[in-house]
């Protein structure tokens, strides 16, 4: 599965925040309207309307499923901005719907701009659009209302508070970006460590520990119905002579060439591992002897640069439903040993007789 990018991760975080915060605020506004405001008061209707709008936002947030792949389009950033925009609409309506004296910027207004800057993650453009809009709309609405407290610098307060809120939002987003970079770096390092722990450094094939783990999971039916019909163990004949004649560096190159040749012959679902030294192990769903014979001929017919002709001996162990790892490895090892005994460059299948 492709890792999610920062934009998608941010949207998932904002979606969760929207669900939680909107649910809490809807309940809070409803309780205020029911129990803390006198019946018939104009503000009571505002509380009920606020509760309805926030509850509707909460409902919409639950209709949006968590993305399983990277998102694109304007709909997602727009929805991210919607909760804070709705909160500011409610705050501004509460401020100006009731005529009277405004001595300072109400707590609800500050709660939305500063709370939104901390709770939600916006990129620099999103937060710039939101807080610039809040400041402009607030000043326009302020100028359209006659206020007794004319000596209070509301315009400056709106500008300064929104500027501070944008700064907090930007710092929060910057911290998030840095945090994601650190997380991605750790994930990359973990993947590299996992790669090193599961693969052979020379050939890039699975190593003995990893192939042993795969066999164990298959035998315990932990791999979603994946099965194997045979295990093949093969060994390059007289490989020590190659090292002694052409050097260990050429011997390493030969091992990599053999690995690629065999990999190119295997089908999807079959596994190849370096078992150790010049030994390789194969897990297959095909008929083991036929595949081993095919690989034996492929290797025998290949002309390797400088080295020339190379052969390999193969041991095959059929895999039965009740077989254990120990039993399978013992059987395939015996089959390979018999192929060596009988002259090399051959395939032997384990039989109990």
C-alpha positions as CSV (number, residue, x, y, z in Angstrom):
1,X,0.0,0.0,0.0
2,X,1.3,3.5,-1.0
3,X,2.0,5.6,2.1
4,X,-0.3,8.6,2.6
5,X,1.1,12.0,1.9
6,X,1.1,14.9,4.4
7,X,-2.0,16.5,2.9
8,X,-4.0,13.3,3.3
9,X,-2.8,12.7,6.8
10,X,-3.6,16.3,7.7
11,X,-7.1,15.9,6.4
12,X,-7.7,12.7,8.4
13,X,-6.5,14.5,11.5
14,X,-8.8,17.5,10.8
15,X,-11.7,15.1,10.1
16,X,-11.3,13.5,13.5
17,X,-11.0,16.9,15.2
18,X,-14.2,18.1,13.4
19,X,-16.1,15.0,14.6
20,X,-15.1,15.4,18.3
21,X,-15.2,19.2,18.6
22,X,-18.5,19.6,16.7
23,X,-20.2,16.9,18.8
24,X,-19.1,18.6,22.0
25,X,-20.0,22.1,20.9
26,X,-23.4,21.0,19.6
27,X,-24.2,19.5,23.0
28,X,-22.9,22.6,24.8
29,X,-24.9,25.0,22.7
30,X,-28.1,22.9,23.2
31,X,-27.6,22.8,26.9
32,X,-27.1,26.5,27.1
33,X,-30.3,27.1,25.1
34,X,-32.3,24.7,27.3
35,X,-31.1,25.5,30.8
36,X,-29.0,28.6,31.0
37,X,-31.1,31.2,29.0
38,X,-34.5,32.5,29.9
39,X,-37.4,31.3,27.8
40,X,-38.3,33.8,25.1
41,X,-34.9,35.5,25.1
42,X,-33.6,36.2,21.6
43,X,-30.2,34.6,22.4
44,X,-32.0,31.3,23.1
45,X,-32.9,31.0,19.5
46,X,-29.3,31.7,18.6
47,X,-28.1,28.9,20.8
48,X,-30.6,26.4,19.3
49,X,-29.6,27.5,15.8
50,X,-26.0,27.2,16.6
51,X,-26.5,23.7,18.1
52,X,-28.4,22.7,14.9
53,X,-25.7,24.0,12.5
54,X,-22.8,22.4,14.5
55,X,-24.7,19.1,14.8
56,X,-25.3,19.2,11.0
57,X,-21.5,19.7,10.5
58,X,-20.8,16.8,12.8
59,X,-23.3,14.6,10.8
60,X,-21.5,15.6,7.5
61,X,-18.1,14.7,9.0
62,X,-19.3,11.2,9.7
63,X,-20.6,10.8,6.2
64,X,-17.0,11.5,4.9
65,X,-15.0,8.3,5.1
66,X,-11.4,8.2,6.0
67,X,-9.3,8.3,2.8
68,X,-7.3,5.2,2.1
69,X,-5.3,6.8,-0.7
70,X,-3.8,10.2,-1.4
71,X,-6.5,12.9,-1.9
72,X,-6.7,15.7,-4.4
73,X,-9.2,18.4,-5.4
74,X,-10.5,21.6,-3.7
75,X,-13.3,19.8,-1.8
76,X,-11.0,18.5,0.9
77,X,-9.2,21.8,1.9
78,X,-12.6,23.5,1.7
79,X,-14.1,21.0,4.2
80,X,-11.1,21.5,6.5
81,X,-11.8,25.2,6.6
82,X,-15.5,24.8,7.1
83,X,-15.6,24.1,10.9
84,X,-13.7,27.2,11.8
85,X,-15.6,29.3,9.3
86,X,-18.9,28.1,10.7
87,X,-17.7,28.9,14.2
88,X,-16.8,32.4,13.2
89,X,-20.2,32.9,11.6
90,X,-21.8,31.9,14.9
91,X,-19.4,34.1,16.9
92,X,-20.0,37.2,14.7
93,X,-23.8,36.6,14.7
94,X,-23.7,36.4,18.5
95,X,-21.7,39.6,18.7
96,X,-23.8,41.8,16.4
97,X,-27.3,40.2,16.5
98,X,-28.0,41.6,20.0
99,X,-27.9,45.4,20.0
100,X,-26.1,46.9,22.9
101,X,-22.7,48.0,24.1
102,X,-19.7,46.0,23.0
103,X,-16.8,46.8,25.4
104,X,-14.3,44.3,24.0
105,X,-14.1,41.4,21.6
106,X,-16.3,38.7,23.1
107,X,-14.8,35.5,24.5
108,X,-16.6,33.3,21.9
109,X,-14.8,35.2,19.1
110,X,-11.4,34.7,20.7
111,X,-12.2,31.1,21.5
112,X,-12.9,30.3,17.9
113,X,-9.9,32.0,16.3
114,X,-7.4,30.8,18.8
115,X,-8.9,27.4,19.5
116,X,-9.2,26.8,15.7
117,X,-5.5,27.7,15.3
118,X,-4.5,25.0,17.8
119,X,-7.1,22.3,17.2
120,X,-7.2,22.3,13.4
121,X,-4.2,22.0,11.0
122,X,-4.3,24.5,8.1
123,X,-1.5,25.2,5.6
124,X,-0.3,28.7,5.4
125,X,-2.6,29.6,2.5
126,X,-5.7,28.2,4.2
127,X,-5.1,29.9,7.5
128,X,-4.2,33.2,5.7
129,X,-7.5,33.1,3.8
130,X,-9.5,32.3,7.0
131,X,-8.0,34.8,9.3
132,X,-7.8,37.6,6.8
133,X,-11.5,37.0,6.0
134,X,-12.4,37.0,9.7
135,X,-10.6,40.3,10.3
136,X,-12.2,42.0,7.2
137,X,-15.7,40.8,7.8
138,X,-15.5,41.7,11.5
139,X,-14.4,45.3,10.7
140,X,-17.1,45.7,8.0
141,X,-19.8,44.4,10.4
142,X,-18.4,46.6,13.2
143,X,-18.6,49.7,11.0
144,X,-22.2,48.9,10.1
145,X,-23.3,49.0,13.8
146,X,-23.5,52.1,16.0
147,X,-21.5,51.3,19.2
148,X,-21.6,53.4,22.4
149,X,-18.1,52.4,23.2
150,X,-16.6,54.5,20.4
151,X,-13.3,55.0,22.2
152,X,-12.4,51.2,22.0
153,X,-10.0,50.4,19.1
154,X,-12.0,47.4,17.8
155,X,-10.5,47.5,14.3
156,X,-7.0,47.2,15.7
157,X,-8.1,44.5,18.1
158,X,-9.6,42.5,15.2
159,X,-6.5,42.8,13.1
160,X,-4.0,42.1,15.9
161,X,-5.9,39.1,17.3
162,X,-6.4,37.5,13.9
163,X,-2.8,38.1,13.0
164,X,-1.7,36.4,16.2
165,X,-4.1,33.5,15.6
166,X,-2.7,33.1,12.1
167,X,0.9,33.1,13.5
168,X,-0.1,30.4,16.0
169,X,-1.8,28.4,13.2
170,X,1.3,28.7,11.0
171,X,3.6,27.7,13.8
172,X,1.4,24.7,14.6
173,X,1.4,23.7,10.9
174,X,5.2,24.1,10.7
175,X,5.6,21.9,13.8
176,X,3.3,19.3,12.1
177,X,5.4,19.4,8.9
178,X,8.6,18.9,10.9
179,X,7.0,16.1,12.9
180,X,5.8,14.3,9.8
181,X,9.3,14.6,8.3
182,X,10.8,13.0,11.4
183,X,8.1,10.3,11.3
184,X,8.8,9.6,7.6
185,X,12.5,9.5,8.3
186,X,12.0,7.0,11.1
187,X,9.7,4.9,8.9
188,X,12.3,4.9,6.1
189,X,15.0,3.8,8.5
190,X,12.8,1.1,9.9
191,X,12.1,-0.1,6.4
192,X,15.8,-0.2,5.7
193,X,16.5,-2.1,8.9
194,X,13.6,-4.5,8.0
195,X,15.1,-4.9,4.5
196,X,18.5,-5.7,6.0
197,X,17.1,-8.1,8.5
198,X,15.0,-10.0,5.9
199,X,17.2,-10.0,2.9
200,X,20.6,-11.3,1.9
201,X,23.1,-8.5,1.6
202,X,24.9,-9.9,-1.5
203,X,22.0,-11.2,-3.7
204,X,19.1,-9.2,-2.4
205,X,17.1,-12.4,-2.0
206,X,15.2,-13.3,1.2
207,X,17.5,-14.6,3.9
208,X,17.2,-17.9,5.8
209,X,15.4,-16.3,8.8
210,X,12.8,-14.6,6.6
211,X,12.1,-17.7,4.5
212,X,11.8,-19.8,7.6
213,X,9.2,-17.3,8.9
214,X,7.3,-17.5,5.7
215,X,7.2,-21.3,5.8
216,X,6.0,-21.2,9.4
217,X,3.2,-18.8,8.6
218,X,2.1,-20.9,5.6
219,X,2.0,-24.1,7.6
220,X,0.0,-22.4,10.3
221,X,-2.4,-21.0,7.7
222,X,-1.6,-17.4,8.6
223,X,-1.1,-16.1,5.0
224,X,-4.7,-15.9,3.8
225,X,-4.9,-19.4,2.3
226,X,-1.4,-19.3,0.6
227,X,-0.1,-22.9,0.2
228,X,3.0,-24.6,-1.1
229,X,3.3,-28.0,-2.7
230,X,7.0,-28.4,-2.5
231,X,10.3,-27.1,-1.1
232,X,13.4,-27.1,-3.3
233,X,16.9,-26.8,-2.0
234,X,19.7,-26.5,-4.6
235,X,23.5,-26.1,-4.3
236,X,26.0,-25.0,-6.9
237,X,28.4,-27.9,-7.8
238,X,32.0,-27.4,-7.0
239,X,31.5,-23.7,-6.1
240,X,34.8,-23.7,-4.1
241,X,36.7,-24.3,-7.3
242,X,35.2,-21.2,-8.8
243,X,36.4,-19.1,-5.8
244,X,39.8,-20.7,-5.9
245,X,40.2,-20.3,-9.6
246,X,38.6,-16.9,-10.3
247,X,38.6,-15.3,-6.9
248,X,35.8,-14.7,-4.4
249,X,34.7,-11.5,-6.1
250,X,33.9,-13.5,-9.3
251,X,32.2,-16.1,-7.1
252,X,30.0,-13.4,-5.6
253,X,29.1,-12.2,-9.0
254,X,28.2,-15.8,-10.0
255,X,25.9,-16.1,-7.0
256,X,24.1,-12.9,-8.1
257,X,23.8,-14.2,-11.7
258,X,22.4,-17.5,-10.5
259,X,19.9,-15.6,-8.3
260,X,18.6,-13.5,-11.2
261,X,18.4,-16.5,-13.5
262,X,16.3,-18.5,-11.0
263,X,14.1,-15.4,-10.1
264,X,13.3,-14.8,-13.7
265,X,12.1,-18.4,-14.0
266,X,9.9,-18.4,-10.9
267,X,6.2,-17.3,-11.0
268,X,4.3,-14.9,-8.8
269,X,3.7,-16.4,-5.4
270,X,6.9,-18.5,-5.4
271,X,9.7,-17.5,-3.1
272,X,13.5,-17.7,-3.5
273,X,15.9,-17.3,-0.6
274,X,19.6,-17.7,-0.1
275,X,19.8,-20.5,2.4
276,X,23.5,-20.1,3.0
277,X,26.8,-20.0,1.1
278,X,26.0,-21.4,-2.4
279,X,22.7,-23.0,-1.3
280,X,19.3,-21.6,-2.3
281,X,15.8,-22.5,-1.2
282,X,12.6,-22.3,-3.2
283,X,8.9,-22.4,-2.1
284,X,6.6,-23.3,-4.9
285,X,3.0,-24.2,-5.7
286,X,4.0,-26.1,-8.8
287,X,5.1,-29.7,-9.1
288,X,8.5,-29.6,-7.4
289,X,10.4,-32.1,-9.5
290,X,9.4,-30.5,-12.8
291,X,10.4,-27.0,-11.6
292,X,13.7,-28.3,-10.2
293,X,14.5,-30.0,-13.5
294,X,13.6,-26.9,-15.4
295,X,16.0,-24.8,-13.3
296,X,18.7,-27.4,-13.5
297,X,18.7,-27.2,-17.3
298,X,18.5,-23.4,-17.2
299,X,21.7,-23.3,-15.1
300,X,23.5,-26.0,-17.1
301,X,22.8,-24.4,-20.4
302,X,23.9,-20.9,-19.3
303,X,27.3,-19.7,-20.4
304,X,28.7,-17.6,-17.6
305,X,31.3,-15.0,-18.5
306,X,34.8,-16.1,-17.4
307,X,33.5,-19.0,-15.4
308,X,31.9,-20.9,-18.3
309,X,29.6,-23.8,-17.5
310,X,28.1,-24.3,-14.0
311,X,25.9,-27.0,-12.7
312,X,23.7,-27.4,-9.6
313,X,22.2,-30.2,-7.6
314,X,18.6,-30.2,-6.5
315,X,16.7,-31.7,-3.6
316,X,12.9,-31.7,-3.6
317,X,10.6,-32.4,-0.6
318,X,6.8,-32.5,-1.2
319,X,4.8,-30.6,1.4
320,X,1.9,-32.4,3.0
321,X,-0.8,-30.6,5.2
322,X,0.5,-32.0,8.5
323,X,4.2,-31.5,7.8
324,X,6.3,-29.5,10.2
325,X,9.2,-27.1,9.3
326,X,11.7,-29.5,10.9
327,X,10.4,-32.4,8.9
328,X,10.4,-30.5,5.6
329,X,13.9,-29.2,6.0
330,X,15.3,-32.6,7.0
331,X,13.7,-34.2,4.0
332,X,14.8,-31.6,1.5
333,X,18.3,-31.7,2.9
334,X,18.5,-35.5,2.5
335,X,17.2,-35.3,-1.0
336,X,20.0,-32.7,-1.9
337,X,22.6,-34.9,-0.2
338,X,21.5,-37.8,-2.3
339,X,21.7,-35.8,-5.5
340,X,25.3,-34.9,-4.6
341,X,26.1,-38.5,-3.8
342,X,24.8,-39.8,-7.1
343,X,27.0,-37.5,-9.2
344,X,25.7,-33.9,-8.9
345,X,23.9,-32.0,-11.6
346,X,20.7,-33.9,-10.9
347,X,17.3,-33.7,-9.2
348,X,16.3,-36.0,-6.3
349,X,12.9,-36.1,-4.6
350,X,12.7,-37.2,-1.0
351,X,10.9,-40.6,-0.5
352,X,10.3,-42.3,2.8
353,X,11.6,-45.6,1.5
